[in-house]
Amino acid sequence: MASVIKDIGEIWSRLFDHRPFLQGELSYFVREFEEKRGDREVERLFKILEYSTELEQNQIDRAEQLGDCHLPSLKANADVALTMCERIIQRENKFNTDSKIAENRELRKEEWKKFINDMSDKCRKVDATFNEKEEELKKFYVDLEKKLHINP
């Protein structure tokens, strides 16, 4: 039983105890960083610090001066472009064809309704006239038949 417990402990330590592996990886990383790279990263950090302080001292003032010099003309150009855009929009609204097309469609619909109503009225009148003439002809032929039967 003791050997089984010992084997289980060994299996557990191999599966779940990563200290030996991590120790090797950490020592490799430290050796790689310290021996091969040396002070390159520190030198790079100092160069970055020097560059950022130079930017802070010199370039910010220069950027402010350039901004003060060129921003008013840029604003004026933007204002001119904005007014031109507004003029274009106003002209487009004057010649807005969508509303005119819609108005013309409504007018044509009204004219079409009037035309259909006039045609239906004319058709009713023609039908009424036809019915009247038909009745007159029937009366005429009935009368004619009566006269023909009486005379022979």
C-alpha positions, 0 to 999 in steps of 0.5 A: 500500500505504501508503494501505491501511495508513493507512486500516486504522489509521484504521478501527482507531482509530475502532473500538477507540480510545475516548479521544476519546469518553471524554475528552468524557464525563469533561469533561462529568461533571466540569463537571456535578458541579463547576458545577451541583451545587457543594458540595451533596454536601459539605454533605449529607455533613456533615449526615449526619456531624452526624446520626450523631454526634448519634445516637451521643451521645444516642439510644444512651443513650436506647435503652439506658434504654428497653430496660432499662425495657421489656425485662423486662416484654416478657420476662415477657409472652413467658414467659406466652405460652410457658406458655399455648402449652405448656398448649394443646399439653398439652391437645391431646395429652390429647385427641389423637383420631388415636391414639384413632381408630387404636385404634378402627380396629384394634379394628374390624379385629379384630372384622371378622376374627372375624366373617368367621372365624365366618361362614366356619365357619358356612358350612362347617358348613352345607355339611357338614350339607347334604352329609350330608342329601344323602347320606342322601336319596340313600341313602333314594331308592336304598333306595326304588327297590330296594324298589319294583323288588323288590315289583312 
